[in-house]
Amino acid sequence: MMGIFILIAAYRYYARLAEKFRKTKWHYGLLAIGVYLGTQLVFGFSYGIYKGITDPESLDDSNFMAFSGINLVSWLLSIAAVCGVYMFLESKFIKENRQKPSLEIEEIGKEL
């Protein structure tokens, strides 16, 4: 349930960034979802492989749907990955806007 809230927040976070720089909102919203889920999958597979190598007997009675410290760590890592990609994209978009001042000149005559 917590993951769904994080996904919604990440989608909206990236959509606001796209709107700020006049990009397609849903493309960047889906990118946020992909970054979050990708980080979750990589962490989950890594932890599963680690757990399988170190203590194979513990995998039989593990409940990965319950709230645990591992889930908390995976959420924090995923949020950090989403924020990191956001900061990278924001700096990239700022650099692009500095190189293209003609976009602002074209919008002078347009009505709101």
TORFIMAR-221113 format. One record per atom (N, C-alpha, C): residue in one letter; atom name; residue number from 1; z, x, y. Coordinates in steps of 0.001 Angstrom, whole numbers, always signed. Layout:
% TORFIMAR-221113
+---+----+-----+---------+---------+---------+
| r |  a |   k |       Z |       X |       Y |
+---+----+-----+---------+---------+---------+
| A | CA | NUM |       Z |       X |       Y |
...
+---+----+-----+---------+---------+---------+
//
This chain:
% TORFIMAR-221113
+---+----+-----+---------+---------+---------+
| r |  a |   k |       Z |       X |       Y |
+---+----+-----+---------+---------+---------+
| M |  N |   1 |      +0 |    +823 |   -1181 |
| M | CA |   1 |      +0 |      +0 |      +0 |
| M |  C |   1 |      +0 |    +877 |   +1258 |
| M |  N |   2 |    +768 |   +1952 |   +1189 |
| M | CA |   2 |    +841 |   +2861 |   +2335 |
| M |  C |   2 |    -523 |   +3499 |   +2576 |
| G |  N |   3 |   -1236 |   +3803 |   +1500 |
| G | CA |   3 |   -2560 |   +4403 |   +1624 |
| G |  C |   3 |   -3539 |   +3503 |   +2357 |
| I |  N |   4 |   -3425 |   +2208 |   +2162 |
| I | CA |   4 |   -4307 |   +1259 |   +2842 |
| I |  C |   4 |   -4049 |   +1285 |   +4350 |
| F |  N |   5 |   -2783 |   +1338 |   +4735 |
| F | CA |   5 |   -2454 |   +1417 |   +6164 |
| F |  C |   5 |   -2977 |   +2710 |   +6777 |
| I |  N |   6 |   -2866 |   +3800 |   +6033 |
| I | CA |   6 |   -3373 |   +5075 |   +6527 |
| I |  C |   6 |   -4896 |   +5025 |   +6659 |
| L |  N |   7 |   -5578 |   +4413 |   +5705 |
| L | CA |   7 |   -7039 |   +4277 |   +5769 |
| L |  C |   7 |   -7468 |   +3471 |   +6987 |
| I |  N |   8 |   -6795 |   +2372 |   +7246 |
| I | CA |   8 |   -7134 |   +1529 |   +8401 |
| I |  C |   8 |   -6922 |   +2303 |   +9700 |
| A |  N |   9 |   -5793 |   +3008 |   +9781 |
| A | CA |   9 |   -5509 |   +3783 |  +10991 |
| A |  C |   9 |   -6532 |   +4897 |  +11181 |
| A |  N |  10 |   -6913 |   +5572 |  +10100 |
| A | CA |  10 |   -7893 |   +6657 |  +10196 |
| A |  C |  10 |   -9252 |   +6110 |  +10623 |
| Y |  N |  11 |   -9644 |   +4966 |  +10069 |
| Y | CA |  11 |  -10916 |   +4351 |  +10441 |
| Y |  C |  11 |  -10942 |   +4052 |  +11945 |
| R |  N |  12 |   -9889 |   +3431 |  +12426 |
| R | CA |  12 |   -9838 |   +3069 |  +13849 |
| R |  C |  12 |   -9767 |   +4302 |  +14742 |
| Y |  N |  13 |   -9071 |   +5321 |  +14286 |
| Y | CA |  13 |   -8929 |   +6581 |  +15023 |
| Y |  C |  13 |  -10297 |   +7219 |  +15230 |
| Y |  N |  14 |  -11088 |   +7297 |  +14178 |
| Y | CA |  14 |  -12419 |   +7897 |  +14261 |
| Y |  C |  14 |  -13398 |   +6987 |  +15002 |
| A |  N |  15 |  -13230 |   +5680 |  +14860 |
| A | CA |  15 |  -14119 |   +4756 |  +15568 |
| A |  C |  15 |  -13913 |   +4872 |  +17075 |
| R |  N |  16 |  -12669 |   +5059 |  +17515 |
| R | CA |  16 |  -12412 |   +5261 |  +18936 |
| R |  C |  16 |  -13039 |   +6552 |  +19438 |
| L |  N |  17 |  -12999 |   +7594 |  +18616 |
| L | CA |  17 |  -13636 |   +8852 |  +18992 |
| L |  C |  17 |  -15141 |   +8664 |  +19136 |
| A |  N |  18 |  -15741 |   +7962 |  +18200 |
| A | CA |  18 |  -17184 |   +7723 |  +18255 |
| A |  C |  18 |  -17550 |   +6884 |  +19476 |
| E |  N |  19 |  -16740 |   +5897 |  +19782 |
| E | CA |  19 |  -17010 |   +5055 |  +20951 |
| E |  C |  19 |  -16896 |   +5860 |  +22245 |
| K |  N |  20 |  -15940 |   +6753 |  +22284 |
| K | CA |  20 |  -15730 |   +7584 |  +23476 |
| K |  C |  20 |  -16940 |   +8462 |  +23769 |
| F |  N |  21 |  -17598 |   +8936 |  +22722 |
| F | CA |  21 |  -18743 |   +9825 |  +22895 |
| F |  C |  21 |  -20079 |   +9138 |  +22589 |
| R |  N |  22 |  -20072 |   +7819 |  +22569 |
| R | CA |  22 |  -21273 |   +6996 |  +22377 |
| R |  C |  22 |  -22013 |   +7332 |  +21084 |
| K |  N |  23 |  -21272 |   +7350 |  +19993 |
| K | CA |  23 |  -21834 |   +7557 |  +18659 |
| K |  C |  23 |  -21682 |   +6258 |  +17878 |
| T |  N |  24 |  -22264 |   +6208 |  +16690 |
| T | CA |  24 |  -22144 |   +5025 |  +15839 |
| T |  C |  24 |  -20740 |   +4979 |  +15237 |
| K |  N |  25 |  -20013 |   +3899 |  +15545 |
| K | CA |  25 |  -18607 |   +3813 |  +15160 |
| K |  C |  25 |  -18393 |   +3809 |  +13655 |
| W |  N |  26 |  -19158 |   +2993 |  +12956 |
| W | CA |  26 |  -18870 |   +2840 |  +11541 |
| W |  C |  26 |  -19216 |   +4089 |  +10743 |
| H |  N |  27 |  -20146 |   +4913 |  +11227 |
| H | CA |  27 |  -20444 |   +6172 |  +10536 |
| H |  C |  27 |  -19202 |   +7067 |  +10516 |
| Y |  N |  28 |  -18579 |   +7171 |  +11661 |
| Y | CA |  28 |  -17410 |   +8039 |  +11754 |
| Y |  C |  28 |  -16186 |   +7391 |  +11121 |
| G |  N |  29 |  -16131 |   +6088 |  +11094 |
| G | CA |  29 |  -15062 |   +5408 |  +10369 |
| G |  C |  29 |  -15154 |   +5675 |   +8881 |
| L |  N |  30 |  -16367 |   +5630 |   +8356 |
| L | CA |  30 |  -16552 |   +5946 |   +6938 |
| L |  C |  30 |  -16278 |   +7425 |   +6653 |
| L |  N |  31 |  -16570 |   +8277 |   +7611 |
| L | CA |  31 |  -16235 |   +9695 |   +7456 |
| L |  C |  31 |  -14726 |   +9863 |   +7335 |
| A |  N |  32 |  -13968 |   +9133 |   +8133 |
| A | CA |  32 |  -12507 |   +9204 |   +8063 |
| A |  C |  32 |  -12012 |   +8763 |   +6689 |
| I |  N |  33 |  -12579 |   +7678 |   +6180 |
| I | CA |  33 |  -12191 |   +7199 |   +4858 |
| I |  C |  33 |  -12545 |   +8238 |   +3795 |
| G |  N |  34 |  -13711 |   +8852 |   +3923 |
| G | CA |  34 |  -14120 |   +9886 |   +2968 |
| G |  C |  34 |  -13222 |  +11105 |   +3008 |
| V |  N |  35 |  -12824 |  +11513 |   +4203 |
| V | CA |  35 |  -11930 |  +12674 |   +4323 |
| V |  C |  35 |  -10581 |  +12351 |   +3688 |
| Y |  N |  36 |  -10053 |  +11168 |   +3964 |
| Y | CA |  36 |   -8758 |  +10782 |   +3401 |
| Y |  C |  36 |   -8820 |  +10702 |   +1873 |
| L |  N |  37 |   -9792 |   +9962 |   +1370 |
| L | CA |  37 |   -9879 |   +9800 |     -83 |
| L |  C |  37 |  -10227 |  +11107 |    -788 |
| G |  N |  38 |  -11069 |  +11920 |    -169 |
| G | CA |  38 |  -11407 |  +13213 |    -751 |
| G |  C |  38 |  -10191 |  +14118 |    -860 |
| T |  N |  39 |   -9384 |  +14134 |    +169 |
| T | CA |  39 |   -8166 |  +14944 |    +137 |
| T |  C |  39 |   -7196 |  +14417 |    -918 |
| Q |  N |  40 |   -7091 |  +13095 |   -1023 |
| Q | CA |  40 |   -6232 |  +12508 |   -2045 |
| Q |  C |  40 |   -6703 |  +12892 |   -3447 |
| L |  N |  41 |   -8023 |  +12811 |   -3670 |
| L | CA |  41 |   -8556 |  +13154 |   -4990 |
| L |  C |  41 |   -8355 |  +14624 |   -5327 |
| V |  N |  42 |   -8638 |  +15497 |   -4385 |
| V | CA |  42 |   -8473 |  +16931 |   -4640 |
| V |  C |  42 |   -7011 |  +17248 |   -4927 |
| F |  N |  43 |   -6102 |  +16687 |   -4127 |
| F | CA |  43 |   -4687 |  +16934 |   -4364 |
| F |  C |  43 |   -4242 |  +16342 |   -5704 |
| G |  N |  44 |   -4692 |  +15135 |   -6005 |
| G | CA |  44 |   -4309 |  +14494 |   -7267 |
| G |  C |  44 |   -4801 |  +15261 |   -8480 |
| F |  N |  45 |   -6060 |  +15693 |   -8446 |
| F | CA |  45 |   -6582 |  +16478 |   -9560 |
| F |  C |  45 |   -5865 |  +17822 |   -9668 |
| S |  N |  46 |   -5612 |  +18451 |   -8544 |
| S | CA |  46 |   -4921 |  +19743 |   -8560 |
| S |  C |  46 |   -3513 |  +19600 |   -9135 |
| Y |  N |  47 |   -2807 |  +18577 |   -8696 |
| Y | CA |  47 |   -1454 |  +18359 |   -9213 |
| Y |  C |  47 |   -1486 |  +17999 |  -10696 |
| G |  N |  48 |   -2435 |  +17179 |  -11098 |
| G | CA |  48 |   -2554 |  +16810 |  -12503 |
| G |  C |  48 |   -2851 |  +18008 |  -13390 |
| I |  N |  49 |   -3739 |  +18879 |  -12930 |
| I | CA |  49 |   -4058 |  +20083 |  -13705 |
| I |  C |  49 |   -2838 |  +21001 |  -13768 |
| Y |  N |  50 |   -2173 |  +21179 |  -12629 |
| Y | CA |  50 |    -959 |  +22004 |  -12609 |
| Y |  C |  50 |     +91 |  +21444 |  -13559 |
| K |  N |  51 |    +324 |  +20141 |  -13492 |
| K | CA |  51 |   +1334 |  +19501 |  -14334 |
| K |  C |  51 |    +939 |  +19580 |  -15814 |
| G |  N |  52 |    -348 |  +19441 |  -16086 |
| G | CA |  52 |    -816 |  +19528 |  -17466 |
| G |  C |  52 |    -674 |  +20918 |  -18044 |
| I |  N |  53 |    -865 |  +21933 |  -17219 |
| I | CA |  53 |    -741 |  +23309 |  -17696 |
| I |  C |  53 |    +724 |  +23706 |  -17871 |
| T |  N |  54 |   +1566 |  +23350 |  -16913 |
| T | CA |  54 |   +2961 |  +23790 |  -16957 |
| T |  C |  54 |   +3824 |  +22969 |  -17904 |
| D |  N |  55 |   +3619 |  +21655 |  -17941 |
| D | CA |  55 |   +4453 |  +20803 |  -18800 |
| D |  C |  55 |   +3631 |  +19628 |  -19313 |
| P |  N |  56 |   +2854 |  +19823 |  -20382 |
| P | CA |  56 |   +1963 |  +18759 |  -20862 |
| P |  C |  56 |   +2693 |  +17499 |  -21338 |
| E |  N |  57 |   +3939 |  +17626 |  -21776 |
| E | CA |  57 |   +4682 |  +16460 |  -22267 |
| E |  C |  57 |   +5042 |  +15479 |  -21155 |
| S |  N |  58 |   +5155 |  +15967 |  -19933 |
| S | CA |  58 |   +5576 |  +15091 |  -18832 |
| S |  C |  58 |   +4471 |  +14134 |  -18395 |
| L |  N |  59 |   +3227 |  +14409 |  -18755 |
| L | CA |  59 |   +2131 |  +13530 |  -18343 |
| L |  C |  59 |   +2136 |  +12200 |  -19082 |
| D |  N |  60 |   +2737 |  +12156 |  -20247 |
| D | CA |  60 |   +2756 |  +10913 |  -21021 |
| D |  C |  60 |   +3622 |   +9843 |  -20382 |
| D |  N |  61 |   +4722 |  +10221 |  -19771 |
| D | CA |  61 |   +5626 |   +9225 |  -19211 |
| D |  C |  61 |   +5687 |   +9280 |  -17678 |
| S |  N |  62 |   +4625 |   +9737 |  -17039 |
| S | CA |  62 |   +4580 |   +9763 |  -15581 |
| S |  C |  62 |   +4033 |   +8447 |  -15046 |
| N |  N |  63 |   +4638 |   +7953 |  -13966 |
| N | CA |  63 |   +4170 |   +6760 |  -13289 |
| N |  C |  63 |   +3703 |   +7187 |  -11901 |
| F |  N |  64 |   +2398 |   +7291 |  -11736 |
| F | CA |  64 |   +1852 |   +7766 |  -10474 |
| F |  C |  64 |   +1705 |   +6649 |   -9436 |
| M |  N |  65 |   +2003 |   +5423 |   -9799 |
| M | CA |  65 |   +1916 |   +4318 |   -8855 |
| M |  C |  65 |   +3225 |   +4115 |   -8096 |
| A |  N |  66 |   +4307 |   +4686 |   -8560 |
| A | CA |  66 |   +5593 |   +4528 |   -7890 |
| A |  C |  66 |   +5690 |   +5502 |   -6720 |
| F |  N |  67 |   +6584 |   +5196 |   -5805 |
| F | CA |  67 |   +6815 |   +6071 |   -4657 |
| F |  C |  67 |   +7540 |   +7319 |   -5141 |
| S |  N |  68 |   +7008 |   +8465 |   -4789 |
| S | CA |  68 |   +7639 |   +9726 |   -5187 |
| S |  C |  68 |   +7389 |  +10776 |   -4111 |
| G |  N |  69 |   +8007 |  +11920 |   -4307 |
| G | CA |  69 |   +7819 |  +13017 |   -3374 |
| G |  C |  69 |   +6388 |  +13525 |   -3372 |
| I |  N |  70 |   +5754 |  +13477 |   -4529 |
| I | CA |  70 |   +4358 |  +13924 |   -4630 |
| I |  C |  70 |   +3444 |  +13017 |   -3814 |
| N |  N |  71 |   +3699 |  +11712 |   -3854 |
| N | CA |  71 |   +2905 |  +10786 |   -3042 |
| N |  C |  71 |   +3099 |  +11063 |   -1558 |
| L |  N |  72 |   +4313 |  +11333 |   -1167 |
| L | CA |  72 |   +4602 |  +11639 |    +233 |
| L |  C |  72 |   +3864 |  +12902 |    +667 |
| V |  N |  73 |   +3893 |  +13926 |    -174 |
| V | CA |  73 |   +3192 |  +15176 |    +143 |
| V |  C |  73 |   +1689 |  +14933 |    +235 |
| S |  N |  74 |   +1143 |  +14142 |    -678 |
| S | CA |  74 |    -301 |  +13882 |    -647 |
| S |  C |  74 |    -690 |  +13085 |    +596 |
| W |  N |  75 |    +140 |  +12142 |   +1011 |
| W | CA |  75 |    -147 |  +11400 |   +2239 |
| W |  C |  75 |    -121 |  +12318 |   +3450 |
| L |  N |  76 |    +877 |  +13182 |   +3508 |
| L | CA |  76 |    +976 |  +14103 |   +4643 |
| L |  C |  76 |    -198 |  +15070 |   +4690 |
| L |  N |  77 |    -607 |  +15592 |   +3536 |
| L | CA |  77 |   -1767 |  +16482 |   +3501 |
| L |  C |  77 |   -3042 |  +15751 |   +3908 |
| S |  N |  78 |   -3188 |  +14523 |   +3467 |
| S | CA |  78 |   -4374 |  +13744 |   +3824 |
| S |  C |  78 |   -4397 |  +13425 |   +5314 |
| I |  N |  79 |   -3256 |  +13082 |   +5876 |
| I | CA |  79 |   -3191 |  +12809 |   +7312 |
| I |  C |  79 |   -3505 |  +14080 |   +8097 |
| A |  N |  80 |   -2998 |  +15219 |   +7628 |
| A | CA |  80 |   -3297 |  +16492 |   +8289 |
| A |  C |  80 |   -4788 |  +16808 |   +8218 |
| A |  N |  81 |   -5420 |  +16521 |   +7081 |
| A | CA |  81 |   -6866 |  +16762 |   +6948 |
| A |  C |  81 |   -7652 |  +15851 |   +7886 |
| V |  N |  82 |   -7265 |  +14584 |   +7967 |
| V | CA |  82 |   -7940 |  +13637 |   +8866 |
| V |  C |  82 |   -7790 |  +14091 |  +10317 |
| C |  N |  83 |   -6597 |  +14519 |  +10698 |
| C | CA |  83 |   -6382 |  +14996 |  +12080 |
| C |  C |  83 |   -7155 |  +16280 |  +12346 |
| G |  N |  84 |   -7217 |  +17172 |  +11361 |
| G | CA |  84 |   -7957 |  +18416 |  +11536 |
| G |  C |  84 |   -9441 |  +18188 |  +11749 |
| V |  N |  85 |  -10024 |  +17312 |  +10946 |
| V | CA |  85 |  -11446 |  +16992 |  +11107 |
| V |  C |  85 |  -11675 |  +16274 |  +12431 |
| Y |  N |  86 |  -10733 |  +15418 |  +12837 |
| Y | CA |  86 |  -10836 |  +14723 |  +14121 |
| Y |  C |  86 |  -10885 |  +15728 |  +15272 |
| M |  N |  87 |   -9979 |  +16701 |  +15246 |
| M | CA |  87 |   -9954 |  +17708 |  +16321 |
| M |  C |  87 |  -11232 |  +18541 |  +16324 |
| F |  N |  88 |  -11741 |  +18864 |  +15151 |
| F | CA |  88 |  -12993 |  +19606 |  +15061 |
| F |  C |  88 |  -14138 |  +18796 |  +15667 |
| L |  N |  89 |  -14239 |  +17519 |  +15307 |
| L | CA |  89 |  -15305 |  +16673 |  +15831 |
| L |  C |  89 |  -15178 |  +16478 |  +17340 |
| E |  N |  90 |  -13956 |  +16301 |  +17798 |
| E | CA |  90 |  -13751 |  +16105 |  +19233 |
| E |  C |  90 |  -14207 |  +17332 |  +20023 |
| S |  N |  91 |  -13840 |  +18513 |  +19551 |
| S | CA |  91 |  -14265 |  +19722 |  +20270 |
| S |  C |  91 |  -15782 |  +19900 |  +20180 |
| K |  N |  92 |  -16369 |  +19527 |  +19054 |
| K | CA |  92 |  -17824 |  +19600 |  +18898 |
| K |  C |  92 |  -18521 |  +18647 |  +19872 |
| F |  N |  93 |  -18010 |  +17436 |  +19991 |
| F | CA |  93 |  -18618 |  +16454 |  +20890 |
| F |  C |  93 |  -18463 |  +16872 |  +22352 |
| I |  N |  94 |  -17331 |  +17459 |  +22688 |
| I | CA |  94 |  -17127 |  +17928 |  +24061 |
| I |  C |  94 |  -18128 |  +19028 |  +24387 |
| K |  N |  95 |  -18350 |  +19936 |  +23461 |
| K | CA |  95 |  -19334 |  +20999 |  +23677 |
| K |  C |  95 |  -20740 |  +20430 |  +23816 |
| E |  N |  96 |  -21073 |  +19414 |  +23017 |
| E | CA |  96 |  -22389 |  +18782 |  +23111 |
| E |  C |  96 |  -22576 |  +18119 |  +24474 |
| N |  N |  97 |  -21544 |  +17474 |  +24979 |
| N | CA |  97 |  -21649 |  +16802 |  +26279 |
| N |  C |  97 |  -21811 |  +17788 |  +27418 |
| R |  N |  98 |  -21199 |  +18943 |  +27294 |
| R | CA |  98 |  -21354 |  +19960 |  +28338 |
| R |  C |  98 |  -22779 |  +20502 |  +28368 |
| Q |  N |  99 |  -23434 |  +20527 |  +27220 |
| Q | CA |  99 |  -24785 |  +21062 |  +27148 |
| Q |  C |  99 |  -25827 |  +20040 |  +27554 |
| K |  N | 100 |  -25477 |  +18764 |  +27604 |
| K | CA | 100 |  -26439 |  +17715 |  +27922 |
| K |  C | 100 |  -25993 |  +16920 |  +29148 |
| P |  N | 101 |  -26041 |  +17481 |  +30316 |
| P | CA | 101 |  -25643 |  +16714 |  +31504 |
| P |  C | 101 |  -26689 |  +15681 |  +31901 |
| S |  N | 102 |  -27889 |  +15747 |  +31352 |
| S | CA | 102 |  -28940 |  +14807 |  +31718 |
| S |  C | 102 |  -28620 |  +13382 |  +31265 |
| L |  N | 103 |  -27766 |  +13220 |  +30253 |
| L | CA | 103 |  -27385 |  +11878 |  +29806 |
| L |  C | 103 |  -26641 |  +11126 |  +30905 |
| E |  N | 104 |  -25793 |  +11827 |  +31630 |
| E | CA | 104 |  -25061 |  +11182 |  +32713 |
| E |  C | 104 |  -25990 |  +10824 |  +33868 |
| I |  N | 105 |  -26995 |  +11630 |  +34116 |
| I | CA | 105 |  -27932 |  +11365 |  +35201 |
| I |  C | 105 |  -28762 |  +10138 |  +34888 |
| E |  N | 106 |  -29149 |   +9943 |  +33626 |
| E | CA | 106 |  -29950 |   +8782 |  +33235 |
| E |  C | 106 |  -29181 |   +7479 |  +33362 |
| E |  N | 107 |  -27871 |   +7522 |  +33277 |
| E | CA | 107 |  -27063 |   +6305 |  +33315 |
| E |  C | 107 |  -26704 |   +5871 |  +34733 |
| I |  N | 108 |  -27082 |   +6604 |  +35746 |
| I | CA | 108 |  -26709 |   +6280 |  +37121 |
| I |  C | 108 |  -27307 |   +4929 |  +37547 |
| G |  N | 109 |  -28548 |   +4651 |  +37191 |
| G | CA | 109 |  -29206 |   +3424 |  +37629 |
| G |  C | 109 |  -28933 |   +2230 |  +36751 |
| K |  N | 110 |  -28301 |   +2394 |  +35620 |
| K | CA | 110 |  -28064 |   +1282 |  +34699 |
| K |  C | 110 |  -26885 |    +433 |  +35181 |
| E |  N | 111 |  -26990 |    -842 |  +34861 |
| E | CA | 111 |  -25902 |   -1760 |  +35204 |
| E |  C | 111 |  -24924 |   -1812 |  +34049 |
| L |  N | 112 |  -23694 |   -2194 |  +34361 |
| L | CA | 112 |  -22660 |   -2310 |  +33340 |
| L |  C | 112 |  -22873 |   -3550 |  +32616 |
+---+----+-----+---------+---------+---------+
//
